[in-house]
Amino acid sequence: MRAGGAGLAALRAIPWVFAWTQSRHMIPGWFGFGSGLEAALAEHGDAVLKRMAAEWPFFGHLLDDVEAMLARTDLDIAAHYDALAGEAAGAPSAAIRREYDLTVKRVLELRGTAGLMDSDPTLQRAILLRNPYIDPMHLMQVDLLKRWRATGRQDAALFGALRATISGIAQGLQATG
């Protein structure tokens, strides 16, 4: 938390990004990029953006980073975390999914590929091989969160197990946020 602040406005970036990473939303790495590409396409056209992707290293690297975050995102796993918020997650979850779909579509179009990370098979393979190992940790974490909350956040053993899943997921994703 920022000194002298309260609530969401006082939240520092590190725990914010870490939380979105833990839940596999990965929102800070891609959210809004698809809408931004839509606006750029509307104003400048497809040819300009494709030329930027091919000839401007900064934009090419930005696409690399966004594409990698999209590939690491798993909205099916994220839906389990969304369910923890109940009905309150409905509209935000739908908006996240729409933006994800739009961003994937636009990035693939600019890349000229059929799938995320097709241009980097090593990273693509690493993500695909890693997921079956960390997906169960996510499901365990969601279950532990439900159970810990049901105790009024008082069960130390559940909290310890929850902390272990946080560490395991961060290590498995090879990113802490």
OpenMM code with the backbone's topology and positions (N, CA, C; nanometers):
from openmm import Vec3, app, unit

residues = "MET ARG ALA GLY GLY ALA GLY LEU ALA ALA LEU ARG ALA ILE PRO TRP VAL PHE ALA TRP THR GLN SER ARG HIS MET ILE PRO GLY TRP PHE GLY PHE GLY SER GLY LEU GLU ALA ALA LEU ALA GLU HIS GLY ASP ALA VAL LEU LYS ARG MET ALA ALA GLU TRP PRO PHE PHE GLY HIS LEU LEU ASP ASP VAL GLU ALA MET LEU ALA ARG THR ASP LEU ASP ILE ALA ALA HIS TYR ASP ALA LEU ALA GLY GLU ALA ALA GLY ALA PRO SER ALA ALA ILE ARG ARG GLU TYR ASP LEU THR VAL LYS ARG VAL LEU GLU LEU ARG GLY THR ALA GLY LEU MET ASP SER ASP PRO THR LEU GLN ARG ALA ILE LEU LEU ARG ASN PRO TYR ILE ASP PRO MET HIS LEU MET GLN VAL ASP LEU LEU LYS ARG TRP ARG ALA THR GLY ARG GLN ASP ALA ALA LEU PHE GLY ALA LEU ARG ALA THR ILE SER GLY ILE ALA GLN GLY LEU GLN ALA THR GLY".split()
positions = [
    Vec3(0.0835, -0.1176, 0.0000),
    Vec3(0.0000, 0.0000, 0.0000),
    Vec3(0.0882, 0.1243, 0.0000),
    Vec3(0.0427, 0.2241, -0.0669),
    Vec3(0.1126, 0.3523, -0.0675),
    Vec3(0.0901, 0.4222, 0.0669),
    Vec3(0.1923, 0.4872, 0.1144),
    Vec3(0.1833, 0.5585, 0.2418),
    Vec3(0.0745, 0.6646, 0.2357),
    Vec3(-0.0062, 0.6685, 0.3377),
    Vec3(-0.1101, 0.7702, 0.3474),
    Vec3(-0.2326, 0.7432, 0.2624),
    Vec3(-0.2351, 0.6329, 0.1930),
    Vec3(-0.3482, 0.6020, 0.1059),
    Vec3(-0.4368, 0.4950, 0.1653),
    Vec3(-0.5513, 0.4799, 0.1050),
    Vec3(-0.6438, 0.3756, 0.1478),
    Vec3(-0.7170, 0.3223, 0.0258),
    Vec3(-0.7591, 0.1981, 0.0355),
    Vec3(-0.8396, 0.1383, -0.0702),
    Vec3(-0.7603, 0.1071, -0.1961),
    Vec3(-0.8313, 0.0877, -0.3049),
    Vec3(-0.7719, 0.0496, -0.4318),
    Vec3(-0.6730, 0.1536, -0.4831),
    Vec3(-0.7000, 0.2802, -0.4595),
    Vec3(-0.6124, 0.3871, -0.5066),
    Vec3(-0.4735, 0.3793, -0.4429),
    Vec3(-0.4617, 0.3185, -0.3272),
    Vec3(-0.3332, 0.3098, -0.2582),
    Vec3(-0.2563, 0.1823, -0.2931),
    Vec3(-0.3169, 0.0937, -0.3699),
    Vec3(-0.2531, -0.0332, -0.4043),
    Vec3(-0.1348, -0.0101, -0.4979),
    Vec3(-0.0243, -0.0677, -0.4630),
    Vec3(0.0949, -0.0568, -0.5467),
    Vec3(0.0841, -0.1555, -0.6621),
    Vec3(0.1631, -0.1339, -0.7656),
    Vec3(0.1553, -0.2157, -0.8868),
    Vec3(0.1968, -0.3602, -0.8631),
    Vec3(0.2949, -0.3844, -0.7791),
    Vec3(0.3491, -0.5194, -0.7644),
    Vec3(0.2429, -0.6189, -0.7167),
    Vec3(0.1697, -0.5943, -0.6085),
    Vec3(0.0670, -0.6928, -0.5701),
    Vec3(-0.0474, -0.6991, -0.6706),
    Vec3(-0.0757, -0.5906, -0.7374),
    Vec3(-0.1809, -0.5877, -0.8384),
    Vec3(-0.1462, -0.6838, -0.9524),
    Vec3(-0.0265, -0.6712, -1.0049),
    Vec3(0.0181, -0.7570, -1.1148),
    Vec3(0.0315, -0.9009, -1.0654),
    Vec3(0.0853, -0.9182, -0.9458),
    Vec3(0.1023, -1.0527, -0.8908),
    Vec3(-0.0319, -1.1253, -0.8813),
    Vec3(-0.1351, -1.0566, -0.8366),
    Vec3(-0.2672, -1.1194, -0.8226),
    Vec3(-0.3229, -1.1614, -0.9575),
    Vec3(-0.3108, -1.0773, -1.0582),
    Vec3(-0.3609, -1.1135, -1.1915),
    Vec3(-0.2801, -1.2283, -1.2508),
    Vec3(-0.1525, -1.2373, -1.2144),
    Vec3(-0.0685, -1.3473, -1.2613),
    Vec3(-0.1092, -1.4770, -1.1923),
    Vec3(-0.1267, -1.4721, -1.0607),
    Vec3(-0.1654, -1.5916, -0.9853),
    Vec3(-0.2941, -1.6529, -1.0376),
    Vec3(-0.3869, -1.5706, -1.0806),
    Vec3(-0.5171, -1.6216, -1.1260),
    Vec3(-0.5195, -1.6520, -1.2749),
    Vec3(-0.4081, -1.6362, -1.3424),
    Vec3(-0.3907, -1.6646, -1.4855),
    Vec3(-0.4697, -1.5722, -1.5767),
    Vec3(-0.5153, -1.4585, -1.5238),
    Vec3(-0.5775, -1.3573, -1.6094),
    Vec3(-0.4693, -1.2840, -1.6904),
    Vec3(-0.3570, -1.2560, -1.6279),
    Vec3(-0.2440, -1.1851, -1.6889),
    Vec3(-0.2833, -1.0492, -1.7477),
    Vec3(-0.3866, -0.9903, -1.6922),
    Vec3(-0.4452, -0.8678, -1.7471),
    Vec3(-0.3452, -0.7530, -1.7686),
    Vec3(-0.2534, -0.7253, -1.6764),
    Vec3(-0.1640, -0.6111, -1.7003),
    Vec3(-0.0770, -0.6270, -1.8253),
    Vec3(-0.0619, -0.7484, -1.8733),
    Vec3(0.0226, -0.7722, -1.9900),
    Vec3(-0.0462, -0.7602, -2.1237),
    Vec3(-0.1801, -0.7502, -2.1259),
    Vec3(-0.2468, -0.7450, -2.2550),
    Vec3(-0.3778, -0.6664, -2.2581),
    Vec3(-0.4426, -0.6459, -2.1450),
    Vec3(-0.5757, -0.5856, -2.1460),
    Vec3(-0.5720, -0.4445, -2.2046),
    Vec3(-0.6569, -0.4185, -2.2999),
    Vec3(-0.6652, -0.2897, -2.3669),
    Vec3(-0.5859, -0.2829, -2.4958),
    Vec3(-0.4938, -0.3773, -2.5148),
    Vec3(-0.4099, -0.3755, -2.6348),
    Vec3(-0.4931, -0.4009, -2.7599),
    Vec3(-0.5861, -0.4937, -2.7526),
    Vec3(-0.6719, -0.5223, -2.8679),
    Vec3(-0.7571, -0.4026, -2.9050),
    Vec3(-0.8133, -0.3364, -2.8050),
    Vec3(-0.8929, -0.2158, -2.8315),
    Vec3(-0.8055, -0.1057, -2.8899),
    Vec3(-0.6838, -0.0958, -2.8420),
    Vec3(-0.5903, 0.0019, -2.8972),
    Vec3(-0.5568, -0.0285, -3.0419),
    Vec3(-0.5377, -0.1561, -3.0721),
    Vec3(-0.5119, -0.1950, -3.2113),
    Vec3(-0.6327, -0.1651, -3.2995),
    Vec3(-0.7521, -0.1893, -3.2458),
    Vec3(-0.8748, -0.1569, -3.3205),
    Vec3(-0.8789, -0.0094, -3.3566),
    Vec3(-0.8481, 0.0755, -3.2606),
    Vec3(-0.8493, 0.2200, -3.2845),
    Vec3(-0.7423, 0.2586, -3.3871),
    Vec3(-0.6239, 0.1993, -3.3748),
    Vec3(-0.5165, 0.2283, -3.4703),
    Vec3(-0.5526, 0.1799, -3.6102),
    Vec3(-0.6158, 0.0642, -3.6190),
    Vec3(-0.6596, 0.0134, -3.7498),
    Vec3(-0.7628, 0.1054, -3.8122),
    Vec3(-0.8556, 0.1523, -3.7313),
    Vec3(-0.9597, 0.2414, -3.7822),
    Vec3(-0.9003, 0.3722, -3.8337),
    Vec3(-0.7979, 0.4212, -3.7656),
    Vec3(-0.7408, 0.5499, -3.8048),
    Vec3(-0.6357, 0.5382, -3.9144),
    Vec3(-0.5541, 0.4310, -3.9086),
    Vec3(-0.4382, 0.4225, -3.9990),
    Vec3(-0.4447, 0.3091, -4.1004),
    Vec3(-0.5279, 0.2100, -4.0754),
    Vec3(-0.5413, 0.0985, -4.1684),
    Vec3(-0.4469, -0.0165, -4.1394),
    Vec3(-0.4806, -0.1275, -4.1981),
    Vec3(-0.4090, -0.2534, -4.1781),
    Vec3(-0.2650, -0.2471, -4.2286),
    Vec3(-0.2439, -0.1850, -4.3431),
    Vec3(-0.1104, -0.1818, -4.4032),
    Vec3(-0.0098, -0.1103, -4.3131),
    Vec3(-0.0517, -0.0025, -4.2496),
    Vec3(0.0391, 0.0727, -4.1616),
    Vec3(0.0777, -0.0131, -4.0410),
    Vec3(-0.0196, -0.0787, -3.9785),
    Vec3(0.0127, -0.1608, -3.8616),
    Vec3(0.1001, -0.2796, -3.8991),
    Vec3(0.0752, -0.3400, -4.0116),
    Vec3(0.1597, -0.4530, -4.0543),
    Vec3(0.3013, -0.4052, -4.0846),
    Vec3(0.3140, -0.2879, -4.1433),
    Vec3(0.4465, -0.2322, -4.1695),
    Vec3(0.5174, -0.2009, -4.0375),
    Vec3(0.4441, -0.1460, -3.9417),
    Vec3(0.5020, -0.1195, -3.8094),
    Vec3(0.5527, -0.2488, -3.7465),
    Vec3(0.4721, -0.3544, -3.7544),
    Vec3(0.5108, -0.4824, -3.6943),
    Vec3(0.6360, -0.5396, -3.7603),
    Vec3(0.6485, -0.5186, -3.8907),
    Vec3(0.7617, -0.5747, -3.9646),
    Vec3(0.8878, -0.4897, -3.9555),
    Vec3(0.8710, -0.3560, -3.9470),
    Vec3(0.9865, -0.2680, -3.9622),
    Vec3(1.0265, -0.1905, -3.8374),
    Vec3(0.9410, -0.1830, -3.7402),
    Vec3(0.9712, -0.1023, -3.6217),
    Vec3(0.9993, -0.1967, -3.5049),
    Vec3(1.1255, -0.2104, -3.4644),
    Vec3(1.1597, -0.3056, -3.3585),
    Vec3(1.0818, -0.2851, -3.2287),
    Vec3(1.0592, -0.1598, -3.1892),
    Vec3(0.9850, -0.1360, -3.0652),
    Vec3(0.8470, -0.1998, -3.0727),
    Vec3(0.7754, -0.1780, -3.1802),
    Vec3(0.6412, -0.2333, -3.1938),
    Vec3(0.6466, -0.3854, -3.2050),
    Vec3(0.7463, -0.4352, -3.2748),
    Vec3(0.7627, -0.5810, -3.2853),
    Vec3(0.7864, -0.6457, -3.1502),
    Vec3(0.8695, -0.5819, -3.0673),
    Vec3(0.8956, -0.6358, -2.9330),
    Vec3(0.7719, -0.6240, -2.8439),
    Vec3(0.6982, -0.5153, -2.8604),
    Vec3(0.5737, -0.5001, -2.7856),
    Vec3(0.4771, -0.6133, -2.8218),
    Vec3(0.4656, -0.6419, -2.9510),
    Vec3(0.3811, -0.7548, -2.9938),
    Vec3(0.4308, -0.8861, -2.9350),
    Vec3(0.5626, -0.9051, -2.9314),
    Vec3(0.6199, -1.0264, -2.8710),
    Vec3(0.5746, -1.0408, -2.7266),
    Vec3(0.5873, -0.9322, -2.6516),
    Vec3(0.5524, -0.9356, -2.5092),
    Vec3(0.4033, -0.9609, -2.4877),
    Vec3(0.3213, -0.8918, -2.5639),
    Vec3(0.1767, -0.9105, -2.5500),
    Vec3(0.1373, -1.0518, -2.5902),
    Vec3(0.1933, -1.1006, -2.6988),
    Vec3(0.1609, -1.2363, -2.7434),
    Vec3(0.2001, -1.3400, -2.6382),
    Vec3(0.3148, -1.3228, -2.5756),
    Vec3(0.3581, -1.4163, -2.4708),
    Vec3(0.2623, -1.4124, -2.3529),
    Vec3(0.2161, -1.2942, -2.3148),
    Vec3(0.1206, -1.2845, -2.2035),
    Vec3(-0.0131, -1.3476, -2.2401),
    Vec3(-0.0565, -1.3279, -2.3633),
    Vec3(-0.1803, -1.3921, -2.4083),
    Vec3(-0.1665, -1.5437, -2.4034),
    Vec3(-0.0499, -1.5942, -2.4420),
    Vec3(-0.0275, -1.7392, -2.4408),
    Vec3(-0.0258, -1.7943, -2.2986),
    Vec3(0.0214, -1.7156, -2.2041),
    Vec3(0.0252, -1.7587, -2.0640),
    Vec3(-0.1114, -1.7464, -1.9954),
    Vec3(-0.1978, -1.6663, -2.0531),
    Vec3(-0.3318, -1.6475, -1.9975),
    Vec3(-0.4127, -1.7748, -2.0152),
    Vec3(-0.4898, -1.8091, -1.9143),
    Vec3(-0.5822, -1.9233, -1.9242),
    Vec3(-0.7135, -1.8809, -1.8600),
    Vec3(-0.8060, -1.8362, -1.9438),
    Vec3(-0.9319, -1.7858, -1.8909),
    Vec3(-1.0222, -1.8963, -1.8371),
    Vec3(-0.9959, -2.0217, -1.8731),
    Vec3(-1.0714, -2.1316, -1.8108),
    Vec3(-1.0294, -2.1477, -1.6652),
    Vec3(-0.8985, -2.1399, -1.6389),
    Vec3(-0.8505, -2.1422, -1.5007),
    Vec3(-0.8970, -2.0154, -1.4295),
    Vec3(-0.8855, -1.9021, -1.4954),
    Vec3(-0.9258, -1.7743, -1.4359),
    Vec3(-1.0728, -1.7751, -1.3949),
    Vec3(-1.1557, -1.8471, -1.4679),
    Vec3(-1.2991, -1.8526, -1.4363),
    Vec3(-1.3240, -1.9114, -1.2973),
    Vec3(-1.2374, -1.9995, -1.2524),
    Vec3(-1.2517, -2.0555, -1.1178),
    Vec3(-1.2297, -1.9473, -1.0117),
    Vec3(-1.1347, -1.8591, -1.0374),
    Vec3(-1.1110, -1.7462, -0.9466),
    Vec3(-1.2267, -1.6474, -0.9555),
    Vec3(-1.2736, -1.6234, -1.0774),
    Vec3(-1.3876, -1.5328, -1.0952),
    Vec3(-1.5081, -1.5812, -1.0139),
    Vec3(-1.5271, -1.7118, -1.0099),
    Vec3(-1.6413, -1.7687, -0.9378),
    Vec3(-1.6362, -1.7348, -0.7885),
    Vec3(-1.5166, -1.7097, -0.7365),
    Vec3(-1.5045, -1.6718, -0.5956),
    Vec3(-1.5752, -1.5395, -0.5671),
    Vec3(-1.5895, -1.4563, -0.6681),
    Vec3(-1.6553, -1.3266, -0.6513),
    Vec3(-1.8058, -1.3353, -0.6734),
    Vec3(-1.8543, -1.4523, -0.7105),
    Vec3(-1.9983, -1.4705, -0.7313),
    Vec3(-2.0497, -1.3883, -0.8482),
    Vec3(-2.1723, -1.3400, -0.8336),
    Vec3(-2.2367, -1.2646, -0.9410),
    Vec3(-2.1627, -1.1352, -0.9742),
    Vec3(-2.0893, -1.0817, -0.8795),
    Vec3(-2.0166, -0.9563, -0.9028),
    Vec3(-1.9138, -0.9696, -1.0140),
    Vec3(-1.8685, -1.0913, -1.0434),
    Vec3(-1.7666, -1.1123, -1.1468),
    Vec3(-1.8252, -1.1188, -1.2865),
    Vec3(-1.9563, -1.1282, -1.2992),
    Vec3(-2.0200, -1.1500, -1.4292),
    Vec3(-1.9806, -1.0528, -1.5375),
    Vec3(-2.0131, -0.9262, -1.5211),
    Vec3(-1.9840, -0.8262, -1.6245),
    Vec3(-1.8337, -0.8068, -1.6452),
    Vec3(-1.7547, -0.7934, -1.5383),
    Vec3(-1.6102, -0.7788, -1.5618),
    Vec3(-1.5492, -0.9014, -1.6320),
    Vec3(-1.5934, -1.0207, -1.5950),
    Vec3(-1.5398, -1.1415, -1.6593),
    Vec3(-1.5738, -1.1441, -1.8072),
    Vec3(-1.6951, -1.1054, -1.8400),
    Vec3(-1.7359, -1.1016, -1.9807),
    Vec3(-1.6539, -0.9981, -2.0576),
    Vec3(-1.6303, -0.8829, -1.9976),
    Vec3(-1.5503, -0.7791, -2.0635),
    Vec3(-1.4060, -0.8251, -2.0829),
    Vec3(-1.3514, -0.8938, -1.9843),
    Vec3(-1.2157, -0.9472, -1.9950),
    Vec3(-1.2074, -1.0474, -2.1084),
    Vec3(-1.3043, -1.1376, -2.1162),
    Vec3(-1.3043, -1.2393, -2.2217),
    Vec3(-1.3167, -1.1755, -2.3605),
    Vec3(-1.4033, -1.0743, -2.3733),
    Vec3(-1.4183, -1.0059, -2.5032),
    Vec3(-1.2873, -0.9394, -2.5448),
    Vec3(-1.2232, -0.8713, -2.4492),
    Vec3(-1.0973, -0.8034, -2.4815),
    Vec3(-0.9885, -0.9052, -2.5146),
    Vec3(-0.9863, -1.0164, -2.4423),
    Vec3(-0.8888, -1.1228, -2.4711),
    Vec3(-0.9080, -1.1739, -2.6137),
    Vec3(-1.0313, -1.2074, -2.6485),
    Vec3(-1.0594, -1.2589, -2.7832),
    Vec3(-1.0202, -1.1582, -2.8909),
    Vec3(-1.0531, -1.0322, -2.8688),
    Vec3(-1.0181, -0.9271, -2.9644),
    Vec3(-0.8668, -0.9126, -2.9767),
    Vec3(-0.7980, -0.9140, -2.8648),
    Vec3(-0.6528, -0.8966, -2.8652),
    Vec3(-0.5848, -1.0138, -2.9349),
    Vec3(-0.6283, -1.1362, -2.9055),
    Vec3(-0.5718, -1.2530, -2.9731),
    Vec3(-0.5942, -1.2414, -3.1241),
    Vec3(-0.7151, -1.2080, -3.1632),
    Vec3(-0.7480, -1.1955, -3.3063),
    Vec3(-0.6563, -1.0944, -3.3745),
    Vec3(-0.6422, -0.9774, -3.3150),
    Vec3(-0.5619, -0.8715, -3.3770),
    Vec3(-0.4125, -0.9050, -3.3778),
    Vec3(-0.3618, -0.9643, -3.2709),
    Vec3(-0.2204, -1.0019, -3.2669),
    Vec3(-0.1922, -1.1102, -3.3710),
    Vec3(-0.2784, -1.2094, -3.3814),
    Vec3(-0.2573, -1.3149, -3.4805),
    Vec3(-0.2630, -1.2591, -3.6224),
    Vec3(-0.3528, -1.1655, -3.6454),
    Vec3(-0.3597, -1.1028, -3.7781),
    Vec3(-0.2306, -1.0284, -3.8107),
    Vec3(-0.1790, -0.9529, -3.7146),
    Vec3(-0.0542, -0.8796, -3.7383),
    Vec3(0.0638, -0.9736, -3.7559),
    Vec3(0.0620, -1.0825, -3.6831),
    Vec3(0.1699, -1.1811, -3.6924),
    Vec3(0.1581, -1.2686, -3.8178),
    Vec3(0.0362, -1.2830, -3.8669),
    Vec3(0.0146, -1.3720, -3.9807),
    Vec3(0.0267, -1.5182, -3.9413),
    Vec3(-0.0104, -1.5493, -3.8175),
    Vec3(-0.0022, -1.6866, -3.7681),
    Vec3(-0.1400, -1.7364, -3.7267),
    Vec3(-0.1521, -1.8671, -3.7142),
    Vec3(-0.2798, -1.9280, -3.6764),
    Vec3(-0.2956, -1.9403, -3.5258),
    Vec3(-0.1841, -1.9510, -3.4532),
    Vec3(-0.1910, -1.9708, -3.3084),
    Vec3(-0.0896, -1.8858, -3.2353),
    Vec3(-0.1186, -1.8619, -3.1078),
    Vec3(-0.0268, -1.7844, -3.0254),
    Vec3(0.1065, -1.8566, -3.0136),
    Vec3(0.2107, -1.7830, -3.0254),
    Vec3(0.3488, -1.8285, -3.0119),
    Vec3(0.3915, -1.9236, -3.1235),
    Vec3(0.3179, -1.9260, -3.2354),
    Vec3(0.3614, -2.0079, -3.3487),
    Vec3(0.4987, -1.9640, -3.3987),
    Vec3(0.5333, -1.8376, -3.3774),
    Vec3(0.6639, -1.7882, -3.4209),
    Vec3(0.7743, -1.8172, -3.3192),
    Vec3(0.7389, -1.8702, -3.2027),
    Vec3(0.8369, -1.9068, -3.1001),
    Vec3(0.8002, -2.0443, -3.0434),
    Vec3(0.8292, -2.1497, -3.1205),
    Vec3(0.7875, -2.2834, -3.0774),
    Vec3(0.8483, -2.3292, -2.9454),
    Vec3(0.9642, -2.2770, -2.9098),
    Vec3(1.0258, -2.3156, -2.7826),
    Vec3(0.9416, -2.2666, -2.6656),
    Vec3(0.9046, -2.1387, -2.6667),
    Vec3(0.8202, -2.0855, -2.5595),
    Vec3(0.6810, -2.1476, -2.5649),
    Vec3(0.6295, -2.1654, -2.6835),
    Vec3(0.4976, -2.2282, -2.6997),
    Vec3(0.4965, -2.3671, -2.6347),
    Vec3(0.5993, -2.4447, -2.6613),
    Vec3(0.6103, -2.5796, -2.6041),
    Vec3(0.6277, -2.5741, -2.4530),
    Vec3(0.7079, -2.4797, -2.4047),
    Vec3(0.7299, -2.4669, -2.2600),
    Vec3(0.5985, -2.4374, -2.1877),
    Vec3(0.5173, -2.3494, -2.2438),
    Vec3(0.3886, -2.3159, -2.1818),
    Vec3(0.2968, -2.4374, -2.1832),
    Vec3(0.2917, -2.5072, -2.2964),
    Vec3(0.2046, -2.6245, -2.3058),
    Vec3(0.2481, -2.7376, -2.2133),
    Vec3(0.3775, -2.7539, -2.1950),
    Vec3(0.4278, -2.8592, -2.1061),
    Vec3(0.4088, -2.8230, -1.9591),
    Vec3(0.4168, -2.6955, -1.9274),
    Vec3(0.4071, -2.6492, -1.7893),
    Vec3(0.2646, -2.6533, -1.7360),
    Vec3(0.1685, -2.6187, -1.8183),
    Vec3(0.0311, -2.6023, -1.7712),
    Vec3(-0.0274, -2.7243, -1.6999),
    Vec3(-0.0084, -2.8454, -1.7486),
    Vec3(-0.0668, -2.9594, -1.6762),
    Vec3(-0.0137, -2.9757, -1.5333),
    Vec3(0.1016, -2.9184, -1.5053),
    Vec3(0.1583, -2.9268, -1.3706),
    Vec3(0.1059, -2.8172, -1.2790),
    Vec3(0.0792, -2.7001, -1.3350),
    Vec3(0.0340, -2.5914, -1.2486),
    Vec3(-0.1174, -2.5782, -1.2424),
    Vec3(-0.1881, -2.6291, -1.3411),
    Vec3(-0.3345, -2.6197, -1.3377),
    Vec3(-0.3930, -2.6801, -1.2100),
    Vec3(-0.3483, -2.7985, -1.1665),
    Vec3(-0.4025, -2.8521, -1.0407),
    Vec3(-0.3726, -2.7637, -0.9196),
    Vec3(-0.2575, -2.6951, -0.9213),
    Vec3(-0.2268, -2.6041, -0.8103),
    Vec3(-0.3261, -2.4883, -0.8068),
    Vec3(-0.3669, -2.4427, -0.9243),
    Vec3(-0.4666, -2.3357, -0.9288),
    Vec3(-0.5990, -2.3831, -0.8691),
    Vec3(-0.6411, -2.5015, -0.9086),
    Vec3(-0.7678, -2.5545, -0.8575),
    Vec3(-0.7600, -2.5762, -0.7065),
    Vec3(-0.6446, -2.6220, -0.6588),
    Vec3(-0.6246, -2.6389, -0.5152),
    Vec3(-0.6283, -2.5028, -0.4459),
    Vec3(-0.5674, -2.4026, -0.5071),
    Vec3(-0.5658, -2.2700, -0.4474),
    Vec3(-0.7072, -2.2134, -0.4355),
    Vec3(-0.7881, -2.2303, -0.5384),
    Vec3(-0.9264, -2.1817, -0.5333),
    Vec3(-1.0023, -2.2522, -0.4212),
    Vec3(-0.9843, -2.3833, -0.4100),
    Vec3(-1.0508, -2.4583, -0.3033),
    Vec3(-1.0046, -2.4109, -0.1658),
    Vec3(-0.8742, -2.3903, -0.1512),
    Vec3(-0.8212, -2.3420, -0.0242),
    Vec3(-0.8730, -2.2022, 0.0093),
    Vec3(-0.8830, -2.1165, -0.0909),
    Vec3(-0.9379, -1.9830, -0.0675),
    Vec3(-1.0818, -1.9908, -0.0166),
    Vec3(-1.1627, -2.0767, -0.0780),
    Vec3(-1.3018, -2.0936, -0.0331),
    Vec3(-1.3054, -2.1402, 0.1119),
    Vec3(-1.2255, -2.2417, 0.1407),
    Vec3(-1.2264, -2.2990, 0.2755),
    Vec3(-1.1718, -2.2007, 0.3785),
    Vec3(-1.0657, -2.1281, 0.3435),
    Vec3(-1.0068, -2.0318, 0.4361),
    Vec3(-1.1044, -1.9178, 0.4639),
    Vec3(-1.1715, -1.8707, 0.3606),
    Vec3(-1.2713, -1.7655, 0.3793),
    Vec3(-1.3863, -1.8139, 0.4665),
    Vec3(-1.4240, -1.9412, 0.4516),
    Vec3(-1.5345, -1.9980, 0.5302),
    Vec3(-1.5009, -2.0022, 0.6791),
    Vec3(-1.3715, -2.0034, 0.7124),
    Vec3(-1.3316, -2.0022, 0.8537),
    Vec3(-1.3181, -1.8599, 0.9068),
    Vec3(-1.3567, -1.7627, 0.8268),
    Vec3(-1.3374, -1.6238, 0.8681),
    Vec3(-1.1916, -1.5830, 0.8605),
    Vec3(-1.1169, -1.6523, 0.7761),
    Vec3(-0.9734, -1.6262, 0.7562),
    Vec3(-0.8935, -1.6481, 0.8855),
    Vec3(-0.9360, -1.7473, 0.9622),
    Vec3(-0.8727, -1.7718, 1.0921),
    Vec3(-0.7917, -1.9011, 1.0978),
    Vec3(-0.8071, -1.9906, 1.0010),
    Vec3(-0.7403, -2.1208, 1.0065),
    Vec3(-0.5963, -2.1081, 0.9581),
    Vec3(-0.5026, -2.1182, 1.0488),
    Vec3(-0.3604, -2.1005, 1.0173),
    Vec3(-0.3087, -2.2102, 0.9252),
    Vec3(-0.3563, -2.3327, 0.9432),
    Vec3(-0.3105, -2.4425, 0.8575),
    Vec3(-0.3555, -2.4207, 0.7130),
    Vec3(-0.4803, -2.3795, 0.6943),
    Vec3(-0.5284, -2.3496, 0.5595),
    Vec3(-0.4502, -2.2338, 0.4989),
    Vec3(-0.4206, -2.1340, 0.5806),
    Vec3(-0.3443, -2.0198, 0.5317),
    Vec3(-0.2039, -2.0635, 0.4893),
    Vec3(-0.1432, -2.1523, 0.5649),
    Vec3(-0.0110, -2.2042, 0.5293),
    Vec3(-0.0149, -2.2797, 0.3973),
    Vec3(-0.1183, -2.3611, 0.3790),
    Vec3(-0.1334, -2.4349, 0.2531),
    Vec3(-0.1565, -2.3372, 0.1374),
    Vec3(-0.2350, -2.2357, 0.1630),
    Vec3(-0.2618, -2.1333, 0.0622),
    Vec3(-0.1326, -2.0628, 0.0213),
    Vec3(-0.0509, -2.0293, 0.1177),
    Vec3(0.0783, -1.9651, 0.0879),
    Vec3(0.1665, -2.0572, 0.0046),
    Vec3(0.1605, -2.1874, 0.0317),
    Vec3(0.2406, -2.2815, -0.0470),
    Vec3(0.1943, -2.2840, -0.1932),
    Vec3(0.0626, -2.2742, -0.2153),
    Vec3(0.0150, -2.2712, -0.3543),
    Vec3(0.0585, -2.1433, -0.4245),
    Vec3(0.0624, -2.0342, -0.3520),
    Vec3(0.1067, -1.9077, -0.4113),
    Vec3(0.2501, -1.9222, -0.4609),
    Vec3(0.3347, -1.9768, -0.3771),
    Vec3(0.4756, -1.9972, -0.4142),
    Vec3(0.4880, -2.0966, -0.5288),
    Vec3(0.4141, -2.2049, -0.5218),
    Vec3(0.4211, -2.3076, -0.6269),
    Vec3(0.3753, -2.2554, -0.7613),
    Vec3(0.2680, -2.1789, -0.7620),
    Vec3(0.2188, -2.1234, -0.8890),
    Vec3(0.3184, -2.0225, -0.9449),
    Vec3(0.3718, -1.9366, -0.8597),
    Vec3(0.4707, -1.8382, -0.9069),
    Vec3(0.5929, -1.9092, -0.9665),
    Vec3(0.6387, -2.0151, -0.9013),
    Vec3(0.7530, -2.0884, -0.9543),
    Vec3(0.7181, -2.1617, -1.0828),
    Vec3(0.5972, -2.2190, -1.0859),
    Vec3(0.5548, -2.2903, -1.2055),
    Vec3(0.5373, -2.2002, -1.3263),
    Vec3(0.4844, -2.0817, -1.3028),
    Vec3(0.4671, -1.9858, -1.4121),
    Vec3(0.5979, -1.9196, -1.4503),
    Vec3(0.6982, -1.9340, -1.3661),
    Vec3(0.8275, -1.8700, -1.3834),
    Vec3(0.8121, -1.7193, -1.3939),
    Vec3(0.7156, -1.6706, -1.3175),
    Vec3(0.6910, -1.5263, -1.3124),
    Vec3(0.6186, -1.4962, -1.1828),
    Vec3(0.6594, -1.3917, -1.1205),
    Vec3(0.5889, -1.3524, -0.9986),
    Vec3(0.5003, -1.2318, -1.0237),
    Vec3(0.5085, -1.1737, -1.1403),
    Vec3(0.4303, -1.0562, -1.1712),
    Vec3(0.5226, -0.9424, -1.1876),
] * unit.nanometer
topology = app.Topology()
chain = topology.addChain("A")
for resn in residues:
    res = topology.addResidue(resn, chain)
    for name in ("N", "CA", "C"):
        topology.addAtom(name, app.Element.getBySymbol(name[0]), res)
